[in-house]
Amino acid sequence: MIPNCFRRIFPSVVISFLLISSICLGADKQGKSLVSLKALLTPFISFGPFFIAEEEGYFAEQGLDVHFINLDDASKAIPSLLKGDLDIVGGTISVSMLNAMAKGAKMRLVADKAYISATGCDHFALLARKDLIKDAKISDPACLKGKRVAVKPARSTEYYLEKILGKAGLTINDITAVNIPDEIIIEAIRNGTIDFAVTAEPWITRSIDTGQGMVWTPAKQIIPDWQIAIVLYGPNLIDKNPDSGNKFMVAYLKAVRQYNKGKTKRNLDIMNKYTGLTNEFLIRSCWAPLRDDGHIHIQSILDFQSWALMKGYLDKPATKDQLWDPRFIEYANKVLGELTK
């Protein structure tokens, strides 16, 4: 089995901070009681709705005081989520998530956080070193044989790469898989340590900016409409305090709809504040699409689970009910529909 900072703006997160009881009462400036929640957050574009909900006061409108906790990998947050030290986790689909839910863990996928649009820009792709490719228009998967490819095992990256390899009758054993952090992919492409890399924004645009990396196979060509990222609730919101789960979802989906208006000046300013990326870079980069109503493509997750079982990464499958709890988006869409009438 392969197991799988952010500022609130605070400069660092002390681990002991996670041990504070998650659901507690605070107060706003007017003395109104607020329910305090803790959400995993990383400074990437796909967390835009979290940034927007905070900056526009959508959380406060719902009587929530959301504290952002940063970890470098969402899978590391699963134990804290299950213990109740975190309430909300946003992240990519992973074997560790599915494995926990299949074993009865009280956490559920509750909303979309990013999917692969069949027609959108490339926020998730297989990059190539330009000097390897004579014709940038040709992306023959047979070219991958024997090459060094940056890919994380038992994750969406390996799933996607194997889909590409399969088109040429290849498997993961026909390449040299290199597991490196996204942060060093650009330098690895530049110095020739790797030949290809499966990665996402902002590393895609940064690689293109060097003039040495290029999008070789966009994910939309291989896994269109695939559910790459989700919002997870833990036991605090699933069982103990679903009312706060409903309120968080109202604020979140309200922010998703603002995010989906695109690169407006207000959205750019918020994204710049939280990601540290310049407005010029944000305008050129690809923003992952999210569905206004928060629904997820559950079949694509079940397909990923079947792949993970075939690979031996999972002991047993989770049922649809163990994975997905739609009641929170159903509530939020009802409330938001009433608000917009």
ZADO-1210 file (C-alpha; in nm, 4 decimals, padded with zeros to 6 digits):
<atoms>
<atom x="00.0000" y="00.0000" z="00.0000" code="MET" pos="1"/>
<atom x="00.1368" y="00.3421" z="-00.0909" code="ILE" pos="2"/>
<atom x="00.0391" y="00.5758" z="00.1891" code="PRO" pos="3"/>
<atom x="-00.0317" y="00.8508" z="00.0961" code="ASN" pos="4"/>
<atom x="00.1860" y="02.8415" z="00.4750" code="CYS" pos="5"/>
<atom x="00.0033" y="03.0224" z="00.4621" code="PHE" pos="6"/>
<atom x="-00.1211" y="03.3189" z="00.6057" code="ARG" pos="7"/>
<atom x="-00.4806" y="03.3766" z="00.7073" code="ARG" pos="8"/>
<atom x="-00.3027" y="03.5730" z="00.6788" code="ILE" pos="9"/>
<atom x="-00.0523" y="03.4382" z="00.9312" code="PHE" pos="10"/>
<atom x="00.3077" y="03.3649" z="00.8407" code="PRO" pos="11"/>
<atom x="00.3266" y="03.0145" z="00.9865" code="SER" pos="12"/>
<atom x="00.1127" y="02.7480" z="01.1469" code="VAL" pos="13"/>
<atom x="00.2140" y="02.5834" z="01.4704" code="VAL" pos="14"/>
<atom x="00.1055" y="02.2200" z="01.4833" code="ILE" pos="15"/>
<atom x="-00.0333" y="02.2588" z="01.8324" code="SER" pos="16"/>
<atom x="-00.2824" y="02.5064" z="01.6861" code="PHE" pos="17"/>
<atom x="-00.4520" y="02.2100" z="01.5186" code="LEU" pos="18"/>
<atom x="-00.5199" y="02.0569" z="01.8565" code="LEU" pos="19"/>
<atom x="-00.7572" y="02.3339" z="01.9594" code="ILE" pos="20"/>
<atom x="-01.1217" y="02.2263" z="01.9549" code="SER" pos="21"/>
<atom x="-01.2553" y="02.2939" z="01.6088" code="SER" pos="22"/>
<atom x="-01.6104" y="02.4038" z="01.6664" code="ILE" pos="23"/>
<atom x="-01.6238" y="02.6880" z="01.9123" code="CYS" pos="24"/>
<atom x="-01.7806" y="03.0274" z="01.9425" code="LEU" pos="25"/>
<atom x="-01.6138" y="03.3568" z="01.8663" code="GLY" pos="26"/>
<atom x="-01.7556" y="03.7004" z="01.8003" code="ALA" pos="27"/>
<atom x="-01.7457" y="03.9604" z="01.5244" code="ASP" pos="28"/>
<atom x="-01.6757" y="04.3310" z="01.5724" code="LYS" pos="29"/>
<atom x="-02.0373" y="04.3925" z="01.6679" code="GLN" pos="30"/>
<atom x="-02.0241" y="04.1216" z="01.9326" code="GLY" pos="31"/>
<atom x="-02.2342" y="03.8785" z="01.7310" code="LYS" pos="32"/>
<atom x="-02.1483" y="03.5159" z="01.8036" code="SER" pos="33"/>
<atom x="-01.9630" y="03.3343" z="01.5253" code="LEU" pos="34"/>
<atom x="-01.8974" y="02.9648" z="01.4861" code="VAL" pos="35"/>
<atom x="-01.5266" y="02.9008" z="01.4390" code="SER" pos="36"/>
<atom x="-01.4214" y="02.6465" z="01.1757" code="LEU" pos="37"/>
<atom x="-01.0809" y="02.5355" z="01.0527" code="LYS" pos="38"/>
<atom x="-01.0174" y="02.4739" z="00.6838" code="ALA" pos="39"/>
<atom x="-00.7118" y="02.3431" z="00.5048" code="LEU" pos="40"/>
<atom x="-00.5859" y="02.6017" z="00.2581" code="LEU" pos="41"/>
<atom x="-00.2910" y="02.6272" z="00.0230" code="THR" pos="42"/>
<atom x="-00.2002" y="02.9395" z="-00.1763" code="PRO" pos="43"/>
<atom x="-00.3038" y="02.8040" z="-00.5169" code="PHE" pos="44"/>
<atom x="-00.5504" y="02.9378" z="-00.7714" code="ILE" pos="45"/>
<atom x="-00.7970" y="02.6505" z="-00.7252" code="SER" pos="46"/>
<atom x="-00.8580" y="02.7708" z="-00.3691" code="PHE" pos="47"/>
<atom x="-00.9951" y="03.0944" z="-00.5144" code="GLY" pos="48"/>
<atom x="-01.3475" y="03.0469" z="-00.3753" code="PRO" pos="49"/>
<atom x="-01.2044" y="03.0110" z="-00.0231" code="PHE" pos="50"/>
<atom x="-01.0128" y="03.3384" z="-00.0674" code="PHE" pos="51"/>
<atom x="-01.3169" y="03.5147" z="-00.2115" code="ILE" pos="52"/>
<atom x="-01.5549" y="03.3924" z="00.0590" code="ALA" pos="53"/>
<atom x="-01.3191" y="03.5292" z="00.3238" code="GLU" pos="54"/>
<atom x="-01.2455" y="03.8634" z="00.1578" code="GLU" pos="55"/>
<atom x="-01.6041" y="03.9365" z="00.0537" code="GLU" pos="56"/>
<atom x="-01.7401" y="03.8507" z="00.3967" code="GLY" pos="57"/>
<atom x="-01.9466" y="03.5545" z="00.2771" code="TYR" pos="58"/>
<atom x="-01.8330" y="03.3412" z="00.5705" code="PHE" pos="59"/>
<atom x="-01.9196" y="03.6171" z="00.8160" code="ALA" pos="60"/>
<atom x="-02.2625" y="03.6568" z="00.6525" code="GLU" pos="61"/>
<atom x="-02.3275" y="03.2962" z="00.7509" code="GLN" pos="62"/>
<atom x="-02.2105" y="03.3496" z="01.1078" code="GLY" pos="63"/>
<atom x="-01.8798" y="03.1715" z="01.0531" code="LEU" pos="64"/>
<atom x="-01.5239" y="03.2574" z="01.1481" code="ASP" pos="65"/>
<atom x="-01.3089" y="03.0378" z="00.9224" code="VAL" pos="66"/>
<atom x="-00.9449" y="02.9906" z="01.0166" code="HIS" pos="67"/>
<atom x="-00.7124" y="02.8824" z="00.7364" code="PHE" pos="68"/>
<atom x="-00.4550" y="02.6145" z="00.8067" code="ILE" pos="69"/>
<atom x="-00.1808" y="02.5462" z="00.5514" code="ASN" pos="70"/>
<atom x="-00.0200" y="02.2088" z="00.4855" code="LEU" pos="71"/>
<atom x="00.1949" y="02.1216" z="00.1853" code="ASP" pos="72"/>
<atom x="-00.0130" y="01.8137" z="00.0967" code="ASP" pos="73"/>
<atom x="-00.3862" y="01.7688" z="00.1518" code="ALA" pos="74"/>
<atom x="-00.3402" y="01.3970" z="00.2194" code="SER" pos="75"/>
<atom x="-00.1471" y="01.4887" z="00.5351" code="LYS" pos="76"/>
<atom x="-00.4595" y="01.6624" z="00.6612" code="ALA" pos="77"/>
<atom x="-00.6770" y="01.3496" z="00.6563" code="ILE" pos="78"/>
<atom x="-00.5766" y="01.2340" z="01.0086" code="PRO" pos="79"/>
<atom x="-00.6487" y="01.5822" z="01.1464" code="SER" pos="80"/>
<atom x="-00.9828" y="01.5905" z="00.9643" code="LEU" pos="81"/>
<atom x="-01.0847" y="01.2545" z="01.1085" code="LEU" pos="82"/>
<atom x="-00.9769" y="01.3527" z="01.4608" code="LYS" pos="83"/>
<atom x="-01.1858" y="01.6680" z="01.4319" code="GLY" pos="84"/>
<atom x="-00.8892" y="01.9043" z="01.4467" code="ASP" pos="85"/>
<atom x="-00.9816" y="02.0230" z="01.0961" code="LEU" pos="86"/>
<atom x="-01.3355" y="02.0689" z="00.9685" code="ASP" pos="87"/>
<atom x="-01.2876" y="02.1209" z="00.5930" code="ILE" pos="88"/>
<atom x="-01.0230" y="01.9967" z="00.3509" code="VAL" pos="89"/>
<atom x="-00.9914" y="02.0961" z="-00.0124" code="GLY" pos="90"/>
<atom x="-00.7625" y="01.8819" z="-00.2246" code="GLY" pos="91"/>
<atom x="-00.7095" y="01.6464" z="-00.5138" code="THR" pos="92"/>
<atom x="-00.8561" y="01.2981" z="-00.5249" code="ILE" pos="93"/>
<atom x="-00.6124" y="01.0514" z="-00.3708" code="SER" pos="94"/>
<atom x="-00.5914" y="00.6863" z="-00.2762" code="VAL" pos="95"/>
<atom x="-00.5518" y="00.7777" z="00.0915" code="SER" pos="96"/>
<atom x="-00.8897" y="00.9545" z="00.0895" code="MET" pos="97"/>
<atom x="-01.0675" y="00.6635" z="-00.0772" code="LEU" pos="98"/>
<atom x="-00.8972" y="00.4093" z="00.1453" code="ASN" pos="99"/>
<atom x="-01.0085" y="00.5896" z="00.4609" code="ALA" pos="100"/>
<atom x="-01.3691" y="00.6170" z="00.3429" code="MET" pos="101"/>
<atom x="-01.3786" y="00.2526" z="00.2316" code="ALA" pos="102"/>
<atom x="-01.2783" y="00.1584" z="00.5877" code="LYS" pos="103"/>
<atom x="-01.5684" y="00.3557" z="00.7310" code="GLY" pos="104"/>
<atom x="-01.4026" y="00.6900" z="00.8101" code="ALA" pos="105"/>
<atom x="-01.6581" y="00.9590" z="00.8822" code="LYS" pos="106"/>
<atom x="-01.5635" y="01.2000" z="00.6079" code="MET" pos="107"/>
<atom x="-01.7359" y="01.2726" z="00.2782" code="ARG" pos="108"/>
<atom x="-01.6846" y="01.4503" z="-00.0512" code="LEU" pos="109"/>
<atom x="-01.9294" y="01.7409" z="-00.0380" code="VAL" pos="110"/>
<atom x="-01.8530" y="01.9717" z="-00.3333" code="ALA" pos="111"/>
<atom x="-01.6554" y="02.0275" z="-00.6501" code="ASP" pos="112"/>
<atom x="-01.3225" y="02.2067" z="-00.6190" code="LYS" pos="113"/>
<atom x="-01.1892" y="02.1581" z="-00.9744" code="ALA" pos="114"/>
<atom x="-01.2582" y="01.9406" z="-01.2752" code="TYR" pos="115"/>
<atom x="-01.1030" y="01.8906" z="-01.6183" code="ILE" pos="116"/>
<atom x="-01.3090" y="02.0902" z="-01.8666" code="SER" pos="117"/>
<atom x="-01.3306" y="01.9314" z="-02.2115" code="ALA" pos="118"/>
<atom x="-01.3047" y="02.2752" z="-02.3721" code="THR" pos="119"/>
<atom x="-01.1195" y="02.4903" z="-02.1216" code="GLY" pos="120"/>
<atom x="-00.7595" y="02.5983" z="-02.0815" code="CYS" pos="121"/>
<atom x="-00.4868" y="02.3687" z="-01.9501" code="ASP" pos="122"/>
<atom x="-00.4587" y="02.3785" z="-01.5710" code="HIS" pos="123"/>
<atom x="-00.3475" y="02.0121" z="-01.5556" code="PHE" pos="124"/>
<atom x="-00.1219" y="01.8625" z="-01.8205" code="ALA" pos="125"/>
<atom x="00.1788" y="01.6576" z="-01.9202" code="LEU" pos="126"/>
<atom x="00.4711" y="01.8915" z="-01.9841" code="LEU" pos="127"/>
<atom x="00.7707" y="01.8124" z="-02.2035" code="ALA" pos="128"/>
<atom x="01.1185" y="01.9512" z="-02.2437" code="ARG" pos="129"/>
<atom x="01.1054" y="02.1497" z="-02.5660" code="LYS" pos="130"/>
<atom x="01.4429" y="02.0258" z="-02.6839" code="ASP" pos="131"/>
<atom x="01.3040" y="01.6709" z="-02.6894" code="LEU" pos="132"/>
<atom x="01.0193" y="01.7509" z="-02.9245" code="ILE" pos="133"/>
<atom x="01.0932" y="01.8419" z="-03.2833" code="LYS" pos="134"/>
<atom x="00.7308" y="01.9083" z="-03.3717" code="ASP" pos="135"/>
<atom x="00.5278" y="02.0643" z="-03.0922" code="ALA" pos="136"/>
<atom x="00.2026" y="01.9647" z="-03.2651" code="LYS" pos="137"/>
<atom x="00.2754" y="01.5940" z="-03.2339" code="ILE" pos="138"/>
<atom x="00.2261" y="01.4238" z="-02.8977" code="SER" pos="139"/>
<atom x="00.2830" y="01.0561" z="-02.9726" code="ASP" pos="140"/>
<atom x="00.2675" y="00.8673" z="-02.6390" code="PRO" pos="141"/>
<atom x="00.5191" y="00.6160" z="-02.7754" code="ALA" pos="142"/>
<atom x="00.7778" y="00.8916" z="-02.7274" code="CYS" pos="143"/>
<atom x="00.7501" y="00.8402" z="-02.3521" code="LEU" pos="144"/>
<atom x="00.9149" y="00.4977" z="-02.3602" code="LYS" pos="145"/>
<atom x="01.2357" y="00.5000" z="-02.1581" code="GLY" pos="146"/>
<atom x="01.1967" y="00.8648" z="-02.0597" code="LYS" pos="147"/>
<atom x="01.2208" y="01.0171" z="-01.7121" code="ARG" pos="148"/>
<atom x="00.8780" y="01.1423" z="-01.6093" code="VAL" pos="149"/>
<atom x="00.7918" y="01.3358" z="-01.2934" code="ALA" pos="150"/>
<atom x="00.4786" y="01.1751" z="-01.1507" code="VAL" pos="151"/>
<atom x="00.3413" y="01.1176" z="-00.8005" code="LYS" pos="152"/>
<atom x="00.2410" y="00.7552" z="-00.7333" code="PRO" pos="153"/>
<atom x="-00.1101" y="00.6524" z="-00.6342" code="ALA" pos="154"/>
<atom x="-00.2468" y="00.9957" z="-00.7217" code="ARG" pos="155"/>
<atom x="-00.4345" y="01.1610" z="-01.0069" code="SER" pos="156"/>
<atom x="-00.0996" y="01.2239" z="-01.1745" code="THR" pos="157"/>
<atom x="-00.0222" y="00.8524" z="-01.2132" code="GLU" pos="158"/>
<atom x="-00.3800" y="00.7754" z="-01.3188" code="TYR" pos="159"/>
<atom x="-00.3623" y="01.0362" z="-01.5958" code="TYR" pos="160"/>
<atom x="-00.0146" y="00.9312" z="-01.7079" code="LEU" pos="161"/>
<atom x="-00.1190" y="00.5666" z="-01.7351" code="GLU" pos="162"/>
<atom x="-00.4125" y="00.6720" z="-01.9529" code="LYS" pos="163"/>
<atom x="-00.1631" y="00.8397" z="-02.1885" code="ILE" pos="164"/>
<atom x="00.0779" y="00.5454" z="-02.1848" code="LEU" pos="165"/>
<atom x="-00.2037" y="00.3037" z="-02.2549" code="GLY" pos="166"/>
<atom x="-00.2706" y="00.4700" z="-02.5898" code="LYS" pos="167"/>
<atom x="00.0679" y="00.3401" z="-02.7046" code="ALA" pos="168"/>
<atom x="00.0387" y="00.0031" z="-02.5326" code="GLY" pos="169"/>
<atom x="00.2839" y="00.1128" z="-02.2643" code="LEU" pos="170"/>
<atom x="00.2680" y="00.0903" z="-01.8850" code="THR" pos="171"/>
<atom x="00.4327" y="00.2757" z="-01.5996" code="ILE" pos="172"/>
<atom x="00.7099" y="00.0138" z="-01.6154" code="ASN" pos="173"/>
<atom x="00.8112" y="00.1413" z="-01.9601" code="ASP" pos="174"/>
<atom x="00.9248" y="00.4783" z="-01.8198" code="ILE" pos="175"/>
<atom x="01.1455" y="00.5950" z="-01.5357" code="THR" pos="176"/>
<atom x="00.9030" y="00.7446" z="-01.2851" code="ALA" pos="177"/>
<atom x="01.0534" y="01.0262" z="-01.0764" code="VAL" pos="178"/>
<atom x="00.8676" y="01.1431" z="-00.7646" code="ASN" pos="179"/>
<atom x="00.9696" y="01.5040" z="-00.7015" code="ILE" pos="180"/>
<atom x="00.7875" y="01.8071" z="-00.5549" code="PRO" pos="181"/>
<atom x="00.6127" y="02.0368" z="-00.8026" code="ASP" pos="182"/>
<atom x="00.8313" y="02.3201" z="-00.6783" code="GLU" pos="183"/>
<atom x="01.1425" y="02.1767" z="-00.8433" code="ILE" pos="184"/>
<atom x="00.9871" y="02.0543" z="-01.1698" code="ILE" pos="185"/>
<atom x="01.0823" y="02.3705" z="-01.3585" code="ILE" pos="186"/>
<atom x="01.4481" y="02.3455" z="-01.2596" code="GLU" pos="187"/>
<atom x="01.4460" y="01.9708" z="-01.3324" code="ALA" pos="188"/>
<atom x="01.3179" y="02.0381" z="-01.6846" code="ILE" pos="189"/>
<atom x="01.5708" y="02.3154" z="-01.7297" code="ARG" pos="190"/>
<atom x="01.8713" y="02.1068" z="-01.6291" code="ASN" pos="191"/>
<atom x="01.7525" y="01.7896" z="-01.8032" code="GLY" pos="192"/>
<atom x="01.6997" y="01.5844" z="-01.4871" code="THR" pos="193"/>
<atom x="01.3544" y="01.4943" z="-01.6186" code="ILE" pos="194"/>
<atom x="01.2089" y="01.4757" z="-01.9686" code="ASP" pos="195"/>
<atom x="00.8387" y="01.5061" z="-01.8939" code="PHE" pos="196"/>
<atom x="00.6267" y="01.6083" z="-01.5940" code="ALA" pos="197"/>
<atom x="00.2637" y="01.5707" z="-01.4932" code="VAL" pos="198"/>
<atom x="00.1729" y="01.8894" z="-01.3086" code="THR" pos="199"/>
<atom x="-00.0778" y="02.1720" z="-01.2700" code="ALA" pos="200"/>
<atom x="-00.0897" y="02.5481" z="-01.2401" code="GLU" pos="201"/>
<atom x="00.1004" y="02.7606" z="-01.1549" code="PRO" pos="202"/>
<atom x="00.3859" y="02.5295" z="-01.2571" code="TRP" pos="203"/>
<atom x="00.2532" y="02.4990" z="-01.6130" code="ILE" pos="204"/>
<atom x="00.2685" y="02.8715" z="-01.6850" code="THR" pos="205"/>
<atom x="00.6007" y="02.9044" z="-01.5020" code="ARG" pos="206"/>
<atom x="00.7490" y="02.6246" z="-01.7116" code="SER" pos="207"/>
<atom x="00.6265" y="02.7828" z="-02.0346" code="ILE" pos="208"/>
<atom x="00.7724" y="03.1168" z="-01.9227" code="ASP" pos="209"/>
<atom x="01.1200" y="02.9632" z="-01.9059" code="THR" pos="210"/>
<atom x="01.0990" y="02.8843" z="-02.2765" code="GLY" pos="211"/>
<atom x="01.2123" y="02.5277" z="-02.2062" code="GLN" pos="212"/>
<atom x="00.8849" y="02.3599" z="-02.1130" code="GLY" pos="213"/>
<atom x="00.5684" y="02.3095" z="-02.3143" code="MET" pos="214"/>
<atom x="00.2254" y="02.1533" z="-02.2727" code="VAL" pos="215"/>
<atom x="00.2588" y="01.8242" z="-02.4567" code="TRP" pos="216"/>
<atom x="-00.0626" y="01.6384" z="-02.3702" code="THR" pos="217"/>
<atom x="-00.3439" y="01.8399" z="-02.2072" code="PRO" pos="218"/>
<atom x="-00.5548" y="01.6461" z="-01.9581" code="ALA" pos="219"/>
<atom x="-00.8704" y="01.7528" z="-02.1413" code="LYS" pos="220"/>
<atom x="-00.7652" y="01.5301" z="-02.4317" code="GLN" pos="221"/>
<atom x="-00.7312" y="01.2245" z="-02.2084" code="ILE" pos="222"/>
<atom x="-00.9696" y="01.2587" z="-01.9124" code="ILE" pos="223"/>
<atom x="-01.2328" y="01.5237" z="-02.0026" code="PRO" pos="224"/>
<atom x="-01.4762" y="01.6114" z="-01.7220" code="ASP" pos="225"/>
<atom x="-01.2687" y="01.4157" z="-01.4714" code="TRP" pos="226"/>
<atom x="-01.3148" y="01.5242" z="-01.1090" code="GLN" pos="227"/>
<atom x="-00.9626" y="01.6219" z="-01.0081" code="ILE" pos="228"/>
<atom x="-01.0322" y="01.8045" z="-00.6805" code="ALA" pos="229"/>
<atom x="-01.3032" y="01.8129" z="-00.4162" code="ILE" pos="230"/>
<atom x="-01.4101" y="01.9655" z="-00.0846" code="VAL" pos="231"/>
<atom x="-01.4178" y="01.7196" z="00.2075" code="LEU" pos="232"/>
<atom x="-01.6035" y="01.7508" z="00.5371" code="TYR" pos="233"/>
<atom x="-01.4986" y="01.5585" z="00.8456" code="GLY" pos="234"/>
<atom x="-01.7073" y="01.4293" z="01.1401" code="PRO" pos="235"/>
<atom x="-01.7474" y="01.7754" z="01.2948" code="ASN" pos="236"/>
<atom x="-01.9669" y="01.8862" z="01.0033" code="LEU" pos="237"/>
<atom x="-02.0970" y="01.5519" z="00.8758" code="ILE" pos="238"/>
<atom x="-02.2403" y="01.4408" z="01.2115" code="ASP" pos="239"/>
<atom x="-02.1859" y="01.6832" z="01.4967" code="LYS" pos="240"/>
<atom x="-02.2692" y="02.0198" z="01.3412" code="ASN" pos="241"/>
<atom x="-02.4255" y="01.9815" z="00.9938" code="PRO" pos="242"/>
<atom x="-02.5894" y="02.3252" z="01.0288" code="ASP" pos="243"/>
<atom x="-02.2436" y="02.4847" z="01.0118" code="SER" pos="244"/>
<atom x="-02.1665" y="02.2580" z="00.7169" code="GLY" pos="245"/>
<atom x="-02.4700" y="02.4015" z="00.5396" code="ASN" pos="246"/>
<atom x="-02.3657" y="02.7573" z="00.6171" code="LYS" pos="247"/>
<atom x="-02.0100" y="02.7009" z="00.4979" code="PHE" pos="248"/>
<atom x="-02.1472" y="02.5615" z="00.1726" code="MET" pos="249"/>
<atom x="-02.3706" y="02.8628" z="00.1132" code="VAL" pos="250"/>
<atom x="-02.0697" y="03.0926" z="00.1484" code="ALA" pos="251"/>
<atom x="-01.8493" y="02.8641" z="-00.0608" code="TYR" pos="252"/>
<atom x="-02.0903" y="02.8322" z="-00.3545" code="LEU" pos="253"/>
<atom x="-02.1610" y="03.2035" z="-00.3464" code="LYS" pos="254"/>
<atom x="-01.7844" y="03.2547" z="-00.3827" code="ALA" pos="255"/>
<atom x="-01.7621" y="02.9888" z="-00.6574" code="VAL" pos="256"/>
<atom x="-02.0093" y="03.1899" z="-00.8628" code="ARG" pos="257"/>
<atom x="-01.8015" y="03.5025" z="-00.8192" code="GLN" pos="258"/>
<atom x="-01.4837" y="03.3086" z="-00.9065" code="TYR" pos="259"/>
<atom x="-01.6511" y="03.1812" z="-01.2229" code="ASN" pos="260"/>
<atom x="-01.7036" y="03.5372" z="-01.3425" code="LYS" pos="261"/>
<atom x="-01.3361" y="03.5135" z="-01.4311" code="GLY" pos="262"/>
<atom x="-01.0426" y="03.7488" z="-01.4103" code="LYS" pos="263"/>
<atom x="-01.2251" y="04.0600" z="-01.2940" code="THR" pos="264"/>
<atom x="-01.0241" y="04.3279" z="-01.1199" code="LYS" pos="265"/>
<atom x="-01.1725" y="04.2302" z="-00.7832" code="ARG" pos="266"/>
<atom x="-01.1025" y="03.8600" z="-00.8311" code="ASN" pos="267"/>
<atom x="-00.7496" y="03.9323" z="-00.9487" code="LEU" pos="268"/>
<atom x="-00.6778" y="04.1506" z="-00.6466" code="ASP" pos="269"/>
<atom x="-00.8039" y="03.8803" z="-00.4083" code="ILE" pos="270"/>
<atom x="-00.6059" y="03.6075" z="-00.5834" code="MET" pos="271"/>
<atom x="-00.2928" y="03.8220" z="-00.5798" code="ASN" pos="272"/>
<atom x="-00.3290" y="03.8794" z="-00.2058" code="LYS" pos="273"/>
<atom x="-00.3564" y="03.5104" z="-00.1205" code="TYR" pos="274"/>
<atom x="-00.1354" y="03.3435" z="-00.3813" code="THR" pos="275"/>
<atom x="00.1394" y="03.6051" z="-00.4106" code="GLY" pos="276"/>
<atom x="00.1144" y="03.5772" z="-00.7897" code="LEU" pos="277"/>
<atom x="00.1135" y="03.9039" z="-00.9840" code="THR" pos="278"/>
<atom x="-00.2012" y="04.0127" z="-01.1637" code="ASN" pos="279"/>
<atom x="-00.0127" y="03.9869" z="-01.4927" code="GLU" pos="280"/>
<atom x="00.0769" y="03.6241" z="-01.4208" code="PHE" pos="281"/>
<atom x="-00.2769" y="03.5466" z="-01.3017" code="LEU" pos="282"/>
<atom x="-00.4218" y="03.6840" z="-01.6252" code="ILE" pos="283"/>
<atom x="-00.1974" y="03.4545" z="-01.8328" code="ARG" pos="284"/>
<atom x="-00.2466" y="03.1444" z="-01.6198" code="SER" pos="285"/>
<atom x="-00.5299" y="02.8929" z="-01.6393" code="CYS" pos="286"/>
<atom x="-00.7892" y="02.9031" z="-01.3618" code="TRP" pos="287"/>
<atom x="-00.9354" y="02.5605" z="-01.2901" code="ALA" pos="288"/>
<atom x="-01.3088" y="02.5486" z="-01.3654" code="PRO" pos="289"/>
<atom x="-01.5612" y="02.4812" z="-01.0902" code="LEU" pos="290"/>
<atom x="-01.9309" y="02.4024" z="-01.1213" code="ARG" pos="291"/>
<atom x="-02.1644" y="02.6763" z="-00.9966" code="ASP" pos="292"/>
<atom x="-02.3871" y="02.4234" z="-00.8214" code="ASP" pos="293"/>
<atom x="-02.1008" y="02.2336" z="-00.6533" code="GLY" pos="294"/>
<atom x="-02.1913" y="01.8949" z="-00.8003" code="HIS" pos="295"/>
<atom x="-01.9118" y="01.6470" z="-00.8619" code="ILE" pos="296"/>
<atom x="-01.8642" y="01.3900" z="-01.1374" code="HIS" pos="297"/>
<atom x="-01.8940" y="01.0906" z="-00.9059" code="ILE" pos="298"/>
<atom x="-01.8507" y="00.8331" z="-01.1839" code="GLN" pos="299"/>
<atom x="-01.5046" y="00.9664" z="-01.2641" code="SER" pos="300"/>
<atom x="-01.4065" y="00.9134" z="-00.8997" code="ILE" pos="301"/>
<atom x="-01.5444" y="00.5599" z="-00.9095" code="LEU" pos="302"/>
<atom x="-01.3372" y="00.5017" z="-01.2252" code="ASP" pos="303"/>
<atom x="-01.0270" y="00.6247" z="-01.0408" code="PHE" pos="304"/>
<atom x="-01.1129" y="00.3920" z="-00.7540" code="GLN" pos="305"/>
<atom x="-01.1388" y="00.0946" z="-00.9930" code="SER" pos="306"/>
<atom x="-00.7939" y="00.1816" z="-01.1280" code="TRP" pos="307"/>
<atom x="-00.6530" y="00.2048" z="-00.7735" code="ALA" pos="308"/>
<atom x="-00.7982" y="-00.1371" z="-00.6900" code="LEU" pos="309"/>
<atom x="-00.6463" y="-00.2855" z="-01.0054" code="MET" pos="310"/>
<atom x="-00.3074" y="-00.1366" z="-00.9099" code="LYS" pos="311"/>
<atom x="-00.3304" y="-00.2815" z="-00.5593" code="GLY" pos="312"/>
<atom x="-00.3381" y="00.0598" z="-00.3943" code="TYR" pos="313"/>
<atom x="-00.6750" y="-00.0073" z="-00.2287" code="LEU" pos="314"/>
<atom x="-00.7858" y="-00.3043" z="-00.0184" code="ASP" pos="315"/>
<atom x="-01.1527" y="-00.2640" z="-00.1030" code="LYS" pos="316"/>
<atom x="-01.3791" y="-00.0124" z="-00.2765" code="PRO" pos="317"/>
<atom x="-01.5893" y="00.2510" z="-00.1064" code="ALA" pos="318"/>
<atom x="-01.9568" y="00.2662" z="-00.1971" code="THR" pos="319"/>
<atom x="-02.1032" y="00.5799" z="-00.3532" code="LYS" pos="320"/>
<atom x="-02.2750" y="00.6609" z="-00.0228" code="ASP" pos="321"/>
<atom x="-01.9431" y="00.6273" z="00.1616" code="GLN" pos="322"/>
<atom x="-01.7876" y="00.8769" z="-00.0778" code="LEU" pos="323"/>
<atom x="-02.0425" y="01.1434" z="-00.1573" code="TRP" pos="324"/>
<atom x="-02.2835" y="01.3472" z="00.0582" code="ASP" pos="325"/>
<atom x="-02.4846" y="01.5897" z="-00.1594" code="PRO" pos="326"/>
<atom x="-02.7113" y="01.7302" z="00.1130" code="ARG" pos="327"/>
<atom x="-02.4913" y="02.0365" z="00.1754" code="PHE" pos="328"/>
<atom x="-02.4854" y="02.1579" z="-00.1853" code="ILE" pos="329"/>
<atom x="-02.8570" y="02.0813" z="-00.2124" code="GLU" pos="330"/>
<atom x="-02.9215" y="02.3091" z="00.0843" code="TYR" pos="331"/>
<atom x="-02.6884" y="02.5806" z="-00.0443" code="ALA" pos="332"/>
<atom x="-02.8369" y="02.5825" z="-00.3931" code="ASN" pos="333"/>
<atom x="-03.1828" y="02.6182" z="-00.2459" code="LYS" pos="334"/>
<atom x="-03.0725" y="02.9133" z="-00.0309" code="VAL" pos="335"/>
<atom x="-02.8759" y="03.0817" z="-00.3095" code="LEU" pos="336"/>
<atom x="-03.1612" y="03.0304" z="-00.5523" code="GLY" pos="337"/>
<atom x="-03.3949" y="03.2080" z="-00.3113" code="GLU" pos="338"/>
<atom x="-03.1436" y="03.4890" z="-00.2620" code="LEU" pos="339"/>
<atom x="-03.1175" y="03.5552" z="-00.6361" code="THR" pos="340"/>
<atom x="-03.4921" y="03.5591" z="-00.7061" code="LYS" pos="341"/>
</atoms>
